[in-house]
Amino acid sequence: MSRLREMEIFVRAVDAGSFSAAARDLKIGQPAISKTIASLEERLGVRLLVRSTRRLTPTEAGVAFYERALRAITEADEADAAARGVAASLEGRLRIAMAVTFSRIHLVPRLAEFLDAHPRLELELVMDDRPRDLVAESIDAALRLGALTDSSLRARKLAQSERLVLASPAYFARRGTPATPADLLNHDAIIYSQWSGGEEWSFRRGTAEISIRLRRRLMITAAEGVRAAVISGQGFCIASHWMFAPELQSGEVVSILNEWTLLPLDLWVIYPSGRLTSTKARAFIKWFEGIMNDSPNP
């Protein structure tokens, strides 16, 4: 067995968390997985995995080997892709991380288009409103919203969306429609407390600027919760057009104070530091960037 194949089996065993799960993924027998790992540990002279009744856990040596093995596999895939040409179908595993609501609205409904073009590709979406550790979780690329605070990230801005003051027509009918940003202080704010929201906002109109601190009525850490509260008429929120695109189009949610502007929301792609960006990740991001550029919504 080649060393690259040994690496592939080891990496899949770590990712799957058990020999049986790795065997199912690779479509080989579980004894072959166990034998390969045992042979690898014997050849290297170190223990790579701690086996328990519930899960495999890499040792310190195992973590170091995993990172280098994953890099070697990626580089081998890159070499194959270069030899076949960029038009060849992608194959293997691709892990992409992104926020739940954004991906549900703007990505998941379009995924069949990408997957149909690459039938041998295995795509895993890691959907979470919180930032993930790309290196530790073997994520190939992440789509992240908002300001980036880590200057060490390998990042590129893909798109931008305006932020709006949003609520349901029923809420404004019941409570009245604010005419100025200051009027928002007399209304119920639903605050998205993750990294793309908050309580402090600056409104601009021409040369005028007004800064307000929203009255903390309801704070929610997940975008889906904010959406549900706004759509059900519990209050207003400040959010990107992306977050309420379907409801803005249908009229289920409306925006006000449109003569004022707020700081826009940026969409970034970030890649794990110290690792070669795979052809699969680059192709996926290029495809998705095209979707965002073609979108009629700001």
C-alpha positions in Angstrom: 0.0 0.0 0.0 1.3 3.4 -0.9 2.1 6.0 1.8 -0.5 8.4 0.3 -3.2 5.7 0.6 -2.1 5.2 4.3 -2.5 8.9 4.8 -5.9 9.0 3.2 -7.2 6.1 5.5 -5.7 7.8 8.6 -7.2 11.2 7.8 -10.6 9.7 7.1 -10.5 7.7 10.3 -9.8 10.8 12.3 -12.5 12.8 10.5 -15.1 10.0 10.9 -14.2 9.4 14.5 -14.3 5.6 14.3 -12.9 2.8 12.1 -16.3 1.5 11.2 -17.5 5.0 10.0 -14.2 5.4 8.0 -14.7 1.9 6.5 -18.2 2.9 5.3 -17.0 6.2 3.8 -14.1 4.5 2.0 -16.2 1.4 1.1 -13.6 -1.1 2.5 -13.7 -3.5 5.4 -13.1 -2.3 8.9 -10.3 -4.9 9.5 -8.4 -3.2 6.6 -8.7 0.2 8.4 -7.4 -1.2 11.7 -4.6 -3.1 10.0 -3.5 0.0 8.0 -3.4 2.3 11.2 -1.6 -0.4 13.2 1.0 -0.8 10.4 1.4 3.0 10.2 2.0 3.3 13.9 4.5 0.5 13.8 6.4 2.0 10.9 6.5 5.5 12.6 7.2 4.1 16.0 4.6 6.3 17.7 1.0 6.0 18.8 -1.3 8.1 16.6 -4.8 7.3 17.9 -6.3 6.7 21.3 -9.2 4.2 20.9 -12.2 4.3 23.2 -15.5 2.6 23.1 -17.1 5.8 21.7 -14.5 7.6 19.5 -11.0 7.8 18.1 -8.9 10.6 19.4 -5.6 11.6 17.8 -2.6 11.9 20.1 -0.2 14.9 19.9 1.8 13.0 17.4 -1.4 12.0 15.6 -2.5 15.6 15.3 0.9 16.6 13.8 0.7 13.7 11.4 -2.9 14.5 10.5 -2.1 18.1 9.5 0.8 17.1 7.3 -1.0 14.1 5.8 -4.0 16.4 4.9 -1.6 18.8 3.2 0.0 16.0 1.3 -3.3 14.7 0.1 -4.4 18.2 -1.0 -1.2 18.7 -2.9 -1.6 15.4 -4.6 -5.2 16.3 -5.6 -3.8 19.6 -6.9 -1.3 17.8 -9.1 -4.1 15.5 -10.5 -6.3 18.5 -11.2 -3.5 20.3 -13.0 -2.8 17.3 -15.2 -6.4 16.8 -16.1 -7.0 20.5 -16.7 -9.3 23.0 -15.0 -12.4 21.8 -17.0 -12.2 18.3 -15.4 -14.9 17.3 -12.8 -13.9 17.9 -9.2 -13.8 14.9 -6.8 -13.1 14.1 -3.2 -14.3 15.9 -0.1 -14.9 19.6 0.3 -15.9 21.3 3.6 -17.3 24.8 3.5 -18.3 26.7 6.6 -20.9 29.5 6.6 -23.7 31.2 8.6 -27.0 29.3 8.8 -29.5 31.8 7.6 -27.3 33.2 4.8 -26.6 29.7 3.4 -30.2 28.6 3.8 -31.5 31.6 1.7 -28.7 32.2 -0.8 -26.7 28.9 -1.2 -28.6 25.7 -0.4 -31.4 26.3 -3.0 -28.7 26.6 -5.7 -26.4 23.7 -4.7 -27.8 21.2 -7.2 -26.3 23.2 -10.0 -22.8 22.9 -8.6 -23.2 19.2 -7.5 -24.6 18.2 -10.8 -21.5 19.6 -12.5 -19.2 17.6 -10.2 -20.9 14.2 -9.5 -17.8 12.8 -7.8 -17.5 15.6 -5.3 -18.5 15.1 -1.7 -19.6 18.5 -0.2 -20.1 19.1 3.5 -21.6 22.4 4.7 -20.7 23.3 8.2 -23.5 25.7 9.0 -23.0 27.8 12.1 -23.5 31.5 13.0 -20.3 31.4 15.0 -16.8 31.5 13.5 -15.2 28.0 13.2 -11.6 26.9 13.6 -10.7 26.2 9.9 -7.5 24.3 10.7 -8.7 22.3 13.6 -11.9 21.2 11.8 -10.3 20.6 8.4 -12.5 23.2 6.7 -11.3 24.1 3.2 -12.9 27.6 3.1 -15.4 29.7 5.1 -17.9 32.4 4.0 -18.0 34.9 6.8 -20.2 38.0 7.3 -19.2 41.3 8.9 -15.8 42.8 9.9 -12.8 40.6 10.2 -10.9 41.1 13.4 -8.1 38.6 12.8 -5.4 40.2 10.5 -3.7 36.9 10.0 -6.6 35.4 8.0 -6.2 34.8 4.3 -9.3 36.6 3.2 -10.9 38.2 0.2 -14.1 40.3 0.1 -16.7 38.7 -2.2 -19.8 41.0 -2.0 -21.5 43.7 0.1 -25.1 44.3 1.2 -26.8 47.3 2.5 -28.2 47.3 6.0 -31.8 48.3 6.6 -34.3 49.0 9.4 -36.8 46.3 9.1 -40.1 45.2 10.7 -43.4 43.6 9.7 -46.2 45.9 8.4 -48.3 44.7 11.3 -45.8 46.0 13.8 -45.7 49.4 12.3 -49.5 49.5 12.0 -49.7 48.8 15.7 -46.9 51.0 17.0 -46.5 53.7 14.3 -43.7 54.2 11.8 -40.6 56.0 13.0 -39.9 59.1 11.0 -36.3 59.6 12.2 -33.5 57.4 13.6 -34.1 58.9 17.0 -37.7 57.6 17.0 -36.4 54.1 17.1 -35.6 54.6 20.8 -39.3 54.5 21.4 -39.7 51.1 19.7 -38.9 47.5 20.5 -35.5 46.5 19.1 -34.7 42.9 18.3 -30.9 42.8 18.5 -28.8 40.2 16.7 -25.9 39.8 19.2 -23.5 37.9 16.9 -20.7 39.5 15.1 -22.8 41.1 12.3 -25.2 43.0 14.6 -25.3 45.0 17.8 -26.8 47.9 19.7 -24.7 50.9 18.4 -25.6 52.3 15.0 -24.7 55.4 13.0 -27.2 56.8 10.5 -26.0 59.1 7.7 -27.9 61.3 5.3 -25.8 63.7 3.2 -23.6 65.5 5.7 -25.8 64.7 8.7 -24.9 61.8 11.0 -26.9 60.5 14.0 -25.6 57.8 16.4 -28.0 55.9 18.5 -27.9 53.1 21.0 -30.9 50.8 20.6 -33.1 50.1 23.7 -32.2 46.5 24.7 -35.6 44.7 24.6 -34.7 41.3 23.1 -31.3 40.0 22.2 -30.9 36.8 20.1 -27.7 35.0 19.1 -29.0 33.3 16.0 -30.2 35.0 12.8 -33.1 32.5 12.5 -34.4 33.7 15.8 -34.2 37.3 14.8 -36.0 36.6 11.6 -38.8 34.7 13.4 -39.3 37.6 16.0 -39.4 40.3 13.3 -41.7 38.4 10.9 -44.1 37.7 13.8 -44.4 41.4 14.6 -42.5 41.5 17.9 -40.3 44.5 17.0 -37.9 45.9 14.5 -34.3 45.0 13.7 -31.3 46.4 11.8 -30.1 43.7 9.4 -28.7 43.2 5.9 -30.9 42.9 2.8 -29.5 39.4 2.5 -31.0 38.3 5.8 -34.5 39.2 4.8 -34.4 39.0 1.0 -37.4 36.7 0.5 -39.6 38.6 2.9 -38.6 42.0 1.5 -39.6 40.7 -2.0 -42.9 39.4 -0.8 -43.8 42.4 1.5 -43.9 40.3 4.6 -41.2 42.6 6.0 -40.7 46.3 5.0 -37.8 48.7 5.4 -38.1 52.3 6.7 -35.8 55.3 7.0 -34.5 54.5 3.5 -33.2 58.0 3.1 -30.6 57.2 5.8 -27.7 54.9 5.2 -26.0 52.5 7.6 -22.6 50.8 7.4 -23.0 48.0 4.9 -22.3 44.3 5.6 -19.4 42.6 3.9 -19.2 38.9 2.8 -15.7 37.4 2.9 -14.1 34.2 1.9 -11.4 33.0 4.3 -9.0 30.1 3.9 -7.0 28.3 6.6 -3.5 29.7 7.1 -0.5 27.5 6.3 -2.4 25.2 3.9 -2.6 25.1 0.1 -6.0 26.2 -1.1 -7.5 23.3 -3.0 -8.8 23.4 -6.6 -12.1 22.3 -5.2 -12.4 25.2 -2.8 -11.3 27.8 -5.4 -13.9 26.4 -7.9 -16.7 26.5 -5.3 -15.9 30.0 -4.3 -15.7 31.2 -7.9 -19.1 29.6 -8.6 -20.7 31.1 -5.6 -19.2 34.5 -6.2 -20.9 34.4 -9.6 -24.2 33.7 -8.0 -23.8 36.7 -5.7 -22.7 39.0 -8.5 -25.8 38.0 -10.5 -28.2 38.5 -7.6 -30.6 41.4 -8.1 -30.6 42.1 -4.3 -28.1 44.6 -2.9 
